[in-house]
Amino acid sequence: MFSSLRIRNYRLFFTGQVVSNTGTWMQRIAQDWLVLSLTGSSAAVGITTALQFLPMLLFGLYGGVLVDRLPKRPTLLATQTAMGLTGLALAFLTLSGHVQVWHVYVAAFAVGLATVVDNPARQSFVAEMVGPGQLQNAVSLNSANFQSARLVGPAVAGLMITGVGTGWAFLCNGLSFVAPIASLLLMRGRDLHQARRTPRGKGQLREGLHYVASRPELIWPIVLVGFIGTFGFNFPVWLSAYADDVFHAGAGAYSLFNTLMALGSLAGALLAARRGTARLRVLIGAALAFGLLETVAALAPSLWLFSLLMVPIGIFGLTVNVTANTSVQMATDPAMRGRVMALFMMVFMGGTPLGAPLVGWVTDAYGPRIGFALGGLVSALAAATVGLVLARVGGLRLSVGWHRGHPQVRFVPRERLTAAA
């Protein structure tokens, strides 16, 4: 489960990310609380979130082009430093009493700009640290790292905001970037699996898009992740509505839902770390289960049943993310990995802000159960459709029969099905 941690460079990277991810979650909570306290407006909080995602939507693909041209470790040193300085600037403004809401907007946009390059660089650099044999394990542990920070960071931020104020949470986040910067500096360059850098040239963005479009093993997992990210991952909309409007249980229930989902996501990441390879059939199966579980949860009659279903939803949602990420990286030429992963992250991260208004409107107009069920059905339908397309591309057909007295549904090569007939 933890085999990639035997690699010194990755162990350093993982340790630095533990600290940094915790600080990042602290800043997210403190940032939203600060904006709300300055303006009293939930819309202003939404604007802050949108500004943080907007650069990825606008410039994500260009970030991938840059990452393919640049050495990954110096690039990450620059992006991590920029994000750390942003946190320190917010801390100074808040602690000195001069902070205004536009300062937070600028900081959120600046973090988003750094993320445009940082995200594909980090995704690509994992392969350089561990090589193809440990990639699945390393990507899974990265997700476990992020989910662990998701459990710890908001709790610490809440205590800090209540006790000493939001400015100290920003300061902790800014200082937390010392850990990943130090880990990058301590790495041994000779132990890295250096990827061939792409020389500067015209048409590289178009080349990257054509590369993905011409490979079914890349384009269809990205399409699936796009649908699930857009329609299936709108949990802030649904879970708050279920806590208030369906079960009338308030903020405590909303916190419980999120905590149970985070625990499921952590379990899903650790289970994914045990698997040696990323199979497309695992991706399709997990996506289908994720969509169906959302649909079942939408109809749950009681608070406790709904709460319990958050755990498997977290497990399968995280399995989709990790398996798609790993399978796309493994199927990509290292010289194209920055552009491909930039497209992957743009589709996955950029889909939720686009789908949230539509899902929110359905939830407001027809109720939380209809909104949640719609997200689940779209995710399940997308999984089934992409599965059938990949099966057809791979020369497989659906076989329905009996095995040892039990019904069996599976994909088999067309030749085998013909011979059996």
C-alpha positions as CSV (number, residue, x, y, z in Angstrom):
1,M,0.0,0.0,0.0
2,F,2.9,2.4,0.7
3,S,5.5,1.0,-1.6
4,S,6.2,4.2,-3.4
5,L,7.3,5.8,-0.1
6,R,10.4,3.6,-0.3
7,I,11.7,6.0,-3.0
8,R,13.5,8.8,-1.3
9,N,12.5,11.7,-3.6
10,Y,8.9,10.8,-3.4
11,R,9.0,10.4,0.3
12,L,10.4,13.9,0.6
13,F,7.7,15.2,-1.8
14,F,4.9,13.4,0.1
15,T,6.0,14.8,3.5
16,G,6.1,18.3,2.1
17,Q,2.7,17.9,0.6
18,V,1.2,16.7,4.0
19,V,2.1,20.0,5.5
20,S,1.2,22.2,2.5
21,N,-2.2,20.5,1.9
22,T,-3.1,21.1,5.5
23,G,-2.2,24.7,5.2
24,T,-4.2,25.0,1.9
25,W,-7.3,23.7,3.5
26,M,-6.9,26.1,6.4
27,Q,-6.7,29.0,4.0
28,R,-9.8,27.9,2.1
29,I,-11.9,27.9,5.2
30,A,-10.3,31.2,6.5
31,Q,-10.7,32.8,3.1
32,D,-14.4,32.1,2.9
33,W,-15.0,33.1,6.5
34,L,-13.1,36.4,6.0
35,V,-15.1,37.3,2.9
36,L,-18.3,36.5,4.6
37,S,-17.4,38.6,7.6
38,L,-16.3,41.5,5.4
39,T,-19.3,41.6,3.2
40,G,-22.1,39.5,4.8
41,S,-22.7,38.1,1.3
42,S,-22.7,34.4,0.2
43,A,-22.4,35.7,-3.4
44,A,-19.1,37.3,-2.5
45,V,-17.9,33.9,-1.3
46,G,-19.0,32.4,-4.6
47,I,-17.1,35.1,-6.5
48,T,-13.9,34.3,-4.5
49,T,-14.3,30.6,-5.4
50,A,-15.0,31.4,-9.1
51,L,-11.9,33.7,-9.3
52,Q,-9.7,30.8,-8.0
53,F,-11.1,28.5,-10.7
54,L,-11.3,31.0,-13.5
55,P,-7.6,30.9,-14.5
56,M,-7.7,27.1,-14.9
57,L,-10.7,27.4,-17.3
58,L,-9.1,30.3,-19.3
59,F,-5.4,29.3,-19.3
60,G,-5.2,25.6,-18.2
61,L,-4.2,24.2,-21.6
62,Y,-1.5,26.9,-22.0
63,G,-0.2,25.9,-18.6
64,G,0.2,22.4,-19.9
65,V,2.2,23.6,-22.9
66,L,4.6,25.5,-20.6
67,V,5.0,22.5,-18.3
68,D,6.1,20.3,-21.3
69,R,8.7,22.9,-22.2
70,L,10.1,23.5,-18.6
71,P,12.0,21.4,-16.1
72,K,9.5,20.2,-13.5
73,R,11.4,20.7,-10.3
74,P,12.4,24.4,-10.8
75,T,8.9,25.1,-12.1
76,L,7.4,23.7,-8.9
77,L,9.8,25.7,-6.8
78,A,8.5,28.8,-8.5
79,T,4.8,28.0,-8.2
80,Q,5.0,26.8,-4.6
81,T,6.9,30.0,-3.7
82,A,4.3,32.2,-5.4
83,M,1.5,30.5,-3.5
84,G,3.3,30.8,-0.2
85,L,3.9,34.5,-0.7
86,T,0.2,35.0,-1.5
87,G,-0.7,33.4,1.9
88,L,1.9,35.6,3.7
89,A,0.5,38.7,2.0
90,L,-3.0,38.0,3.1
91,A,-1.7,37.3,6.6
92,F,0.0,40.7,6.7
93,L,-3.0,42.6,5.5
94,T,-5.4,40.8,7.8
95,L,-3.3,40.9,11.0
96,S,-2.5,44.6,10.3
97,G,-6.2,45.4,10.0
98,H,-6.0,46.7,6.4
99,V,-7.6,43.8,4.6
100,Q,-10.4,44.6,2.1
101,V,-12.5,42.2,0.1
102,W,-10.7,43.1,-3.2
103,H,-7.5,42.0,-1.6
104,V,-8.9,38.5,-1.1
105,Y,-10.2,38.5,-4.7
106,V,-6.8,39.3,-6.0
107,A,-5.2,36.7,-3.8
108,A,-7.6,34.0,-5.0
109,F,-7.0,34.9,-8.6
110,A,-3.2,34.9,-8.0
111,V,-3.4,31.4,-6.5
112,G,-5.5,30.3,-9.4
113,L,-2.9,31.6,-11.9
114,A,-0.1,29.7,-10.0
115,T,-2.3,26.6,-10.1
116,V,-2.5,26.7,-13.9
117,V,1.2,25.7,-14.0
118,D,1.5,24.0,-10.6
119,N,-1.2,21.4,-11.2
120,P,0.1,19.8,-14.4
121,A,3.7,20.2,-13.2
122,R,2.9,18.3,-10.0
123,Q,1.0,15.6,-11.8
124,S,3.8,15.1,-14.3
125,F,6.5,15.3,-11.7
126,V,5.1,12.3,-9.8
127,A,6.0,10.1,-12.8
128,E,9.5,11.5,-12.8
129,M,10.0,10.7,-9.1
130,V,8.7,7.1,-9.1
131,G,8.7,5.8,-12.6
132,P,5.9,3.9,-14.4
133,G,6.0,0.9,-12.0
134,Q,5.0,2.9,-8.9
135,L,2.8,5.5,-10.6
136,Q,-0.6,4.1,-9.6
137,N,0.6,3.8,-5.9
138,A,2.0,7.3,-5.8
139,V,-1.0,8.9,-7.3
140,S,-3.3,7.1,-4.9
141,L,-1.1,8.1,-1.9
142,N,-1.2,11.7,-3.2
143,S,-5.0,11.5,-3.0
144,A,-4.9,10.0,0.5
145,N,-2.6,12.8,1.5
146,F,-5.1,15.4,0.2
147,Q,-8.1,13.7,1.8
148,S,-6.2,13.5,5.2
149,A,-5.5,17.2,5.0
150,R,-9.2,17.7,4.2
151,L,-10.1,16.1,7.5
152,V,-7.5,18.0,9.6
153,G,-7.1,21.4,7.9
154,P,-10.7,22.7,8.3
155,A,-10.8,21.6,12.0
156,V,-7.6,23.3,12.8
157,A,-8.7,26.4,10.9
158,G,-12.0,26.5,12.8
159,L,-10.2,26.5,16.1
160,M,-7.7,29.1,15.0
161,I,-10.3,31.4,13.6
162,T,-12.3,31.2,16.8
163,G,-9.3,31.5,19.0
164,V,-6.9,34.1,17.4
165,G,-8.5,35.1,14.0
166,T,-8.3,34.4,10.3
167,G,-5.0,36.2,9.8
168,W,-3.1,33.5,11.8
169,A,-4.6,30.8,9.6
170,F,-3.3,32.6,6.5
171,L,0.1,32.9,8.2
172,C,0.2,29.2,8.9
173,N,-0.6,28.5,5.2
174,G,2.1,30.8,4.0
175,L,4.7,29.2,6.2
176,S,3.5,25.7,5.3
177,F,5.0,26.1,1.8
178,V,8.4,26.0,3.4
179,A,8.0,22.2,3.7
180,P,7.4,21.4,-0.1
181,I,10.0,23.9,-1.1
182,A,12.6,22.3,1.2
183,S,11.6,18.8,0.0
184,L,12.2,19.9,-3.7
185,L,15.6,21.3,-2.8
186,L,16.6,18.2,-0.9
187,M,15.8,15.8,-3.8
188,R,18.5,13.9,-5.7
189,G,18.4,14.9,-9.3
190,R,20.2,11.8,-10.5
191,D,17.4,9.6,-9.1
192,L,14.7,11.3,-11.2
193,H,13.3,9.6,-14.3
194,Q,13.9,12.7,-16.4
195,A,11.3,13.2,-19.2
196,R,12.3,14.6,-22.6
197,R,11.4,18.3,-22.7
198,T,9.4,19.7,-25.6
199,P,11.3,22.4,-27.5
200,R,9.5,25.7,-28.1
201,G,7.5,25.7,-31.3
202,K,4.3,26.7,-33.0
203,G,1.0,24.7,-32.8
204,Q,1.9,22.8,-29.6
205,L,-1.5,23.4,-28.0
206,R,-3.2,22.2,-31.1
207,E,-0.8,19.2,-31.2
208,G,-1.8,18.3,-27.7
209,L,-5.5,18.4,-28.4
210,H,-5.0,16.3,-31.5
211,Y,-2.9,13.8,-29.6
212,V,-5.7,13.3,-27.0
213,A,-8.5,13.2,-29.6
214,S,-6.7,10.5,-31.7
215,R,-6.4,8.1,-28.7
216,P,-9.5,6.5,-27.3
217,E,-7.7,5.4,-24.1
218,L,-7.2,9.1,-23.4
219,I,-10.2,11.0,-24.7
220,W,-12.9,8.8,-23.3
221,P,-11.6,8.7,-19.7
222,I,-11.3,12.5,-19.9
223,V,-14.8,12.8,-21.2
224,L,-16.1,10.6,-18.4
225,V,-14.3,12.6,-15.8
226,G,-15.7,15.8,-17.4
227,F,-19.3,14.5,-17.0
228,I,-18.8,13.3,-13.4
229,G,-17.0,16.5,-12.4
230,T,-19.7,18.7,-13.9
231,F,-22.8,16.8,-12.8
232,G,-21.8,14.4,-10.1
233,F,-19.5,16.3,-7.8
234,N,-21.7,19.2,-6.7
235,F,-21.8,18.1,-3.1
236,P,-21.8,21.6,-1.5
237,V,-25.1,22.3,-3.3
238,W,-26.8,19.0,-2.4
239,L,-25.5,18.3,1.1
240,S,-26.3,21.7,2.4
241,A,-29.8,21.4,0.9
242,Y,-30.3,17.9,2.5
243,A,-29.1,19.1,5.9
244,D,-31.5,22.1,5.9
245,D,-34.4,21.4,3.7
246,V,-34.8,17.6,3.7
247,F,-33.7,16.5,7.2
248,H,-34.0,19.9,9.0
249,A,-30.8,19.0,10.9
250,G,-28.7,22.2,10.4
251,A,-25.0,22.8,10.2
252,G,-24.1,19.7,12.3
253,A,-25.6,17.4,9.7
254,Y,-23.8,19.2,6.9
255,S,-20.5,18.8,8.7
256,L,-21.3,15.1,9.4
257,F,-22.0,14.4,5.7
258,N,-18.7,16.0,4.6
259,T,-16.7,14.2,7.3
260,L,-18.1,10.8,6.3
261,M,-17.5,11.5,2.6
262,A,-13.9,12.6,3.4
263,L,-13.4,9.3,5.3
264,G,-14.7,7.3,2.4
265,S,-12.4,9.2,0.0
266,L,-9.4,8.5,2.2
267,A,-10.4,4.8,2.3
268,G,-10.8,4.8,-1.5
269,A,-7.4,6.4,-1.9
270,L,-5.7,3.7,0.3
271,L,-7.6,0.9,-1.5
272,A,-6.4,2.3,-4.9
273,A,-2.8,2.4,-3.6
274,R,-3.0,-1.4,-3.1
275,R,-3.9,-2.0,-6.7
276,G,-0.8,-2.4,-8.9
277,T,-2.4,-1.2,-12.1
278,A,-5.1,1.2,-13.3
279,R,-7.5,-0.7,-15.4
280,L,-10.2,1.1,-17.5
281,R,-12.7,-1.5,-16.4
282,V,-12.2,-0.5,-12.8
283,L,-12.7,3.2,-13.9
284,I,-16.0,2.3,-15.6
285,G,-17.2,0.1,-12.8
286,A,-16.4,2.7,-10.1
287,A,-18.0,5.5,-12.1
288,L,-21.2,3.4,-12.6
289,A,-21.3,2.5,-8.9
290,F,-20.7,6.2,-8.0
291,G,-23.7,7.3,-10.1
292,L,-26.0,4.6,-8.9
293,L,-25.1,5.2,-5.2
294,E,-25.9,8.9,-5.7
295,T,-29.3,8.0,-7.1
296,V,-30.0,5.6,-4.2
297,A,-28.9,8.2,-1.7
298,A,-31.2,10.8,-3.3
299,L,-34.1,8.6,-2.2
300,A,-32.8,7.7,1.3
301,P,-35.7,8.1,3.7
302,S,-33.7,8.8,6.9
303,L,-30.8,11.0,8.0
304,W,-28.7,8.0,9.1
305,L,-29.1,6.0,6.0
306,F,-28.2,9.0,3.9
307,S,-25.2,9.7,6.1
308,L,-23.9,6.1,5.8
309,L,-24.2,6.2,2.0
310,M,-21.7,9.1,2.0
311,V,-18.9,6.7,2.8
312,P,-19.2,4.4,-0.3
313,I,-19.9,7.5,-2.4
314,G,-16.6,8.9,-1.2
315,I,-14.8,5.6,-1.9
316,F,-16.1,5.3,-5.5
317,G,-15.7,9.0,-6.3
318,L,-12.1,8.9,-5.2
319,T,-11.5,5.6,-7.1
320,V,-12.8,7.3,-10.3
321,N,-10.4,10.3,-9.8
322,V,-7.3,8.2,-9.1
323,T,-7.9,5.5,-11.7
324,A,-8.7,8.0,-14.5
325,N,-5.6,10.1,-13.5
326,T,-3.3,7.1,-13.5
327,S,-4.6,5.5,-16.6
328,V,-4.3,8.8,-18.6
329,Q,-0.7,9.4,-17.3
330,M,0.3,5.8,-18.1
331,A,-1.1,6.0,-21.6
332,T,0.6,9.4,-22.4
333,D,4.0,10.0,-24.0
334,P,6.1,11.8,-21.3
335,A,6.8,14.6,-23.8
336,M,3.0,15.3,-24.0
337,R,2.2,14.6,-20.3
338,G,2.0,18.3,-19.3
339,R,-0.5,19.2,-21.9
340,V,-2.6,16.0,-21.4
341,M,-2.7,16.4,-17.6
342,A,-3.6,20.1,-18.0
343,L,-6.6,19.1,-20.1
344,F,-7.5,16.4,-17.6
345,M,-7.4,18.9,-14.6
346,M,-9.1,21.6,-16.6
347,V,-12.0,19.3,-17.4
348,F,-12.2,17.8,-13.9
349,M,-11.8,21.0,-11.8
350,G,-13.4,23.4,-14.3
351,G,-16.5,21.2,-14.7
352,T,-17.9,21.7,-11.2
353,P,-18.2,25.5,-11.3
354,L,-19.9,25.2,-14.7
355,G,-22.3,22.5,-13.6
356,A,-23.1,24.0,-10.1
357,P,-25.4,26.7,-11.3
358,L,-27.5,24.3,-13.4
359,V,-27.6,21.7,-10.6
360,G,-28.4,24.4,-8.1
361,W,-31.3,25.7,-10.2
362,V,-32.8,22.1,-10.5
363,T,-32.4,21.6,-6.8
364,D,-34.1,25.0,-6.0
365,A,-36.9,24.4,-8.6
366,Y,-37.6,20.7,-8.1
367,G,-36.1,19.9,-4.7
368,P,-32.9,18.4,-3.4
369,R,-33.9,14.8,-4.1
370,I,-34.5,15.5,-7.8
371,G,-31.2,17.5,-8.1
372,F,-29.1,14.8,-6.4
373,A,-30.8,12.0,-8.4
374,L,-30.2,13.9,-11.7
375,G,-26.5,14.2,-10.9
376,G,-26.3,10.5,-10.2
377,L,-28.2,9.4,-13.3
378,V,-26.1,11.6,-15.6
379,S,-22.9,10.1,-14.0
380,A,-24.2,6.5,-14.3
381,L,-25.3,7.1,-17.9
382,A,-22.0,8.6,-18.8
383,A,-20.1,5.6,-17.3
384,A,-22.3,3.1,-19.2
385,T,-21.9,5.0,-22.5
386,V,-18.1,5.4,-22.2
387,G,-17.8,1.8,-21.2
388,L,-19.7,0.6,-24.3
389,V,-17.6,2.9,-26.5
390,L,-14.3,1.6,-25.0
391,A,-15.5,-2.0,-25.3
392,R,-16.3,-1.5,-29.0
393,V,-13.0,0.2,-29.7
394,G,-11.2,-2.7,-27.9
395,G,-13.0,-5.3,-29.9
396,L,-15.2,-6.5,-27.0
397,R,-18.9,-7.3,-26.9
398,L,-21.3,-7.7,-24.0
399,S,-21.9,-11.3,-22.9
400,V,-24.9,-12.3,-20.7
401,G,-25.1,-15.8,-19.4
402,W,-25.0,-18.2,-16.4
403,H,-21.9,-19.3,-14.5
404,R,-22.2,-21.9,-11.7
405,G,-25.9,-21.2,-11.4
406,H,-25.5,-17.4,-11.2
407,P,-26.2,-14.7,-13.9
408,Q,-23.0,-13.3,-15.3
409,V,-22.5,-10.1,-17.3
410,R,-19.1,-9.4,-18.8
411,F,-17.2,-8.1,-21.8
412,V,-15.5,-10.8,-24.0
413,P,-13.5,-10.6,-27.3
414,R,-15.8,-10.7,-30.3
415,E,-13.9,-13.7,-31.7
416,R,-14.6,-15.7,-28.5
417,L,-18.3,-14.8,-28.6
418,T,-18.5,-15.8,-32.3
419,A,-16.8,-19.2,-31.6
420,A,-19.1,-19.9,-28.8
421,A,-22.1,-19.2,-31.1
